[in-house]
Amino acid sequence: MFDLFLQGGTWIMSILTVELICLLFAAWKAPAWVKEIGLLVLVTDLIWQLKGMFNATEVVQQVGDVPLTLVAGGLKVSFISLIYALLIYAASLVIRMLQKPRI
């Protein structure tokens, strides 16, 4: 599990983990912010992933011929943080559903 954390990129995975901690704290102290923090997690990861894709396309443009297996491996690694962000967002939705008053 820690290996996936390192493969996903220590910066983004750490940022997402801090946002997860904020989400759990908000669930306790500020329930209205739970869904918004979940959305912030998705936006943070989307911006990070787009930045990574932009950098990758610059490298491919400079190098020229890049094996498809190398590109596929890079995509696989870039999806690790996206999966983590989607799990955090799903947790925010579940927390929000549990906190919502029933009519």
C-alpha positions as CSV (number, residue, x, y, z in Angstrom):
1,M,0.0,0.0,0.0
2,F,2.8,2.4,0.9
3,D,4.4,1.4,-2.5
4,L,1.3,2.8,-4.3
5,F,1.6,6.0,-2.2
6,L,5.2,6.4,-3.4
7,Q,4.4,5.5,-7.0
8,G,1.5,7.9,-7.2
9,G,3.8,10.8,-6.4
10,T,4.7,11.8,-2.9
11,W,3.6,15.4,-3.3
12,I,0.1,14.8,-4.7
13,M,-0.5,11.8,-2.5
14,S,0.5,13.9,0.6
15,I,-1.7,16.8,-0.5
16,L,-4.6,14.4,-1.0
17,T,-4.0,12.8,2.4
18,V,-4.0,16.2,4.1
19,E,-7.3,16.9,2.3
20,L,-8.6,13.6,3.6
21,I,-7.7,14.6,7.1
22,C,-9.5,17.9,6.6
23,L,-12.5,16.0,5.3
24,L,-12.6,13.8,8.4
25,F,-12.2,16.9,10.6
26,A,-15.0,18.7,8.8
27,A,-17.3,15.7,9.2
28,W,-16.8,16.1,12.9
29,K,-16.8,20.0,13.2
30,A,-18.2,21.5,10.0
31,P,-20.5,19.0,8.2
32,A,-21.6,21.5,5.6
33,W,-18.0,21.5,4.2
34,V,-17.7,17.8,3.6
35,K,-19.0,17.7,0.0
36,E,-17.0,20.8,-0.9
37,I,-13.8,19.3,0.5
38,G,-14.5,16.2,-1.5
39,L,-14.8,18.3,-4.7
40,L,-11.6,20.1,-3.8
41,V,-9.8,16.7,-3.7
42,L,-11.1,16.0,-7.3
43,V,-10.1,19.4,-8.6
44,T,-6.6,19.2,-6.9
45,D,-5.9,15.8,-8.5
46,L,-7.3,16.9,-11.9
47,I,-5.0,19.9,-12.0
48,W,-2.0,17.8,-10.9
49,Q,-2.8,15.2,-13.5
50,L,-3.2,17.7,-16.3
51,K,0.1,19.3,-15.3
52,G,1.7,15.8,-15.5
53,M,0.2,15.1,-18.9
54,F,1.4,18.4,-20.2
55,N,4.9,17.7,-19.0
56,A,4.8,14.2,-20.5
57,T,3.7,15.4,-23.9
58,E,6.6,18.0,-23.8
59,V,9.1,15.2,-23.2
60,V,7.6,13.0,-25.9
61,Q,7.8,15.9,-28.3
62,Q,11.4,16.5,-27.5
63,V,12.5,12.9,-27.6
64,G,10.5,11.8,-30.6
65,D,9.9,8.1,-30.8
66,V,8.7,6.8,-27.5
67,P,7.7,3.2,-27.0
68,L,3.9,2.8,-26.5
69,T,4.6,0.5,-23.5
70,L,6.5,3.4,-21.8
71,V,3.5,5.8,-22.4
72,A,1.1,3.1,-21.1
73,G,3.2,2.7,-17.9
74,G,3.2,6.4,-17.3
75,L,-0.6,6.5,-17.7
76,K,-1.0,3.6,-15.3
77,V,1.1,5.5,-12.7
78,S,-0.8,8.7,-13.2
79,F,-4.1,7.0,-12.5
80,I,-3.0,6.0,-9.0
81,S,-3.6,9.4,-7.6
82,L,-6.9,9.7,-9.5
83,I,-8.1,6.4,-7.9
84,Y,-7.1,7.8,-4.5
85,A,-8.9,11.1,-5.1
86,L,-12.1,9.3,-6.3
87,L,-12.0,7.1,-3.1
88,I,-11.8,10.2,-1.0
89,Y,-14.6,11.8,-2.9
90,A,-16.8,8.7,-2.5
91,A,-16.1,8.8,1.2
92,S,-17.2,12.4,1.3
93,L,-20.5,11.5,-0.4
94,V,-21.0,8.6,2.1
95,I,-20.3,10.9,5.0
96,R,-22.7,13.5,3.6
97,M,-25.4,10.9,3.1
98,L,-25.0,9.7,6.7
99,Q,-25.2,13.2,8.1
100,K,-28.2,14.4,6.0
101,P,-31.4,14.5,8.0
102,R,-34.0,12.1,6.8
103,I,-37.4,13.4,5.8
